[in-house]
Amino acid sequence: MTEDADPFMFLDMPDEAVVAIDQFLEAFYHRFQNHYFAQMPRWYRAIDQREHYNDPMPSRPLLDPPF
């Protein structure tokens, strides 16, 4: 299997089918967002906090270089 293969191979479809699928996906996306609206920001805040607490503390500059 080649790595350059497109994972989404779209078939030719009639215009009506394309519009119906587009409308379905858009409605699904909006309902998903409305249902899980509180969980997504909570997840991103948790990621930001983990990254913040895992950052090493910057060290102070040396007053007298060792060499």
C-alpha positions as CSV (number, residue, x, y, z in Angstrom):
1,M,0.0,0.0,0.0
2,T,1.4,3.4,-0.9
3,E,1.5,6.2,1.6
4,D,0.5,8.7,-1.1
5,A,-2.9,7.2,-1.5
6,D,-5.8,9.6,-0.8
7,P,-7.8,8.3,2.1
8,F,-10.9,10.0,0.7
9,M,-11.8,8.8,-2.8
10,F,-14.9,10.6,-3.7
11,L,-17.1,9.1,-6.4
12,D,-18.9,11.0,-9.1
13,M,-22.5,11.6,-7.8
14,P,-25.6,13.4,-9.1
15,D,-26.0,17.0,-8.0
16,E,-29.0,16.1,-5.8
17,A,-26.9,13.5,-3.9
18,V,-24.0,15.9,-3.3
19,V,-26.4,18.6,-2.0
20,A,-28.2,16.1,0.3
21,I,-24.9,14.8,1.8
22,D,-23.7,18.3,2.3
23,Q,-26.8,19.3,4.1
24,F,-26.7,16.2,6.2
25,L,-23.0,16.8,7.2
26,E,-23.7,20.5,8.0
27,A,-26.8,19.6,10.2
28,F,-24.8,16.8,11.9
29,Y,-21.9,19.2,12.6
30,H,-24.2,21.9,14.1
31,R,-26.1,19.4,16.3
32,F,-22.8,17.8,17.5
33,Q,-21.4,21.3,18.4
34,N,-24.6,22.2,20.2
35,H,-24.8,19.0,22.1
36,Y,-21.1,18.9,23.2
37,F,-20.5,22.7,23.4
38,A,-19.4,22.6,27.0
39,Q,-17.1,19.6,26.8
40,M,-14.9,20.9,24.0
41,P,-13.6,24.1,25.7
42,R,-13.1,22.1,28.9
43,W,-10.8,19.7,27.0
44,Y,-8.8,22.5,25.4
45,R,-8.4,24.3,28.8
46,A,-7.2,21.0,30.3
47,I,-4.6,20.7,27.5
48,D,-3.4,24.2,28.1
49,Q,-3.1,23.7,31.8
50,R,-1.1,20.5,31.3
51,E,1.2,22.2,29.0
52,H,1.5,25.2,31.4
53,Y,2.4,23.0,34.3
54,N,4.8,20.8,32.3
55,D,6.9,23.8,31.1
56,P,10.3,23.8,32.8
57,M,10.9,26.8,35.0
58,P,13.3,29.1,33.3
59,S,16.6,29.2,35.1
60,R,18.1,32.4,36.3
61,P,21.1,33.8,34.5
62,L,24.4,33.1,36.1
63,L,25.9,36.0,37.9
64,D,29.5,34.7,37.4
65,P,30.2,32.5,34.4
66,P,31.7,29.2,35.5
67,F,34.7,29.5,33.2
